[in-house]
């Protein structure tokens, strides 16, 4: 096939074969996602969402409790006193179900309760 080409056409064919792949420009959503992850903003945003949802789910107990981090499906909750901790222990399964319904992308398997005076 290359024998039928003129010298100019053959040069152009050689240049075309030597061209390298030029990657497309990255999508803005991918760039922003990586930037949010790198700067830690996504953690701050998810902590704010967790605080809001915890306030809705815990109801009146939200004033004397604080939701901490979620690690491997375990939510750390700080309680002001042992009576609050015992009340949350009784309602634990209901609270877990409501949290899982309201939190997008995160699944809570257990709640770890601690008493700390804050």
N, C-alpha and C positions, 0 to 999 in steps of 0.2 A: 504494500500500500504506500509505503514511503517512497518507492521508486517512481510513482506516478506524479509526485509533487515537484513543483518548481523549487529552485533553491530558496526563494523568499518564503514560500509556503512551508518548506521544511524547517527553516529557522523559526518561524512562528509556531510550528508544531512542537519543536524542541522547547521553546520558551513556555508554551502552555503546559507541557509535561513537568517542567521545573518549578512551576508556581507552587507555593506552599499554601497550606490551609490558613486562612486568616479567621481567627475566632470572632464570633459575633459579640457585640457589646453586651455586657451583662445586664440582666433585668434589674430594675430599680428595687423590686420587692426582695430579691435575693441580697442585694447590697444592704438594704435597710435591716433585713433580718440578721445578717452577719454583724452589722454595726451594733445593733441592740444587744446581741449576745455578748459581743466583745466588751462593751462598756458596762454591762451589768444592768442596763435599763430594763430588760425583760424581767429580771428578778424583782426589781422594785415595783414594776407594774403588776406582776402576779401577786406580790405581797399586798398591794393595795386592794386588789380584787378579793383576795382571801380575807382581809380585814372586813371588807364590806359584806361579803357573804356570811362570815362568822357572826357579825352583828345581827343579820337577819335570822340565821338559824338558831343561835343561842338565846335570842329573845332577851328577857330580863337578866339572864346570867352573863350577858355580854359586858355589862358594866363591871363585873368582878372577875372577868377572865380575859386572857389575851391569847390569840392564836399565833403560834410560832411558825417554824419551818415545816415543810413537808419533805421527808426524806424516805425514799423507798416505800411510799404509800403509808407512812406513819406520820400523823399530825401531832406536833407537840403543842399542848395547851397548858398555860400557866394559870393556876387558880389562886385567888386571894386567901382562901381558907379551906379547911378540910370539909366543911359542910357543903360548900359549892362543889368541891371535887366529888363528894359522894353523890350529890344530885346529878352531876354530869355522868357519873358511872352508871346510874340507873337509866339514863336517857341515851347512852352511848350509841346503840344500834340505830335509833331513830335519827340522831344527829349525823351519823356517817351516811345514811341513806340520803338525807336532805342535802348534805354537802356534795355528794357525788352527782346529784341531780343538777345542782346549780353551778358547779365548777366545770368549766370546759377544758378537756384535755388532761385533767389530773384525776386520779382515782385514789381515794383514801380507803385503806384496808383496816387500819387501827387508829385509835387515839391514845396518846400517851399523856397522862395527867400528872402535873406536879404542883405542889403548893409552894408559892413564893410570895412574900409580902412585897407588893409593888406600890 
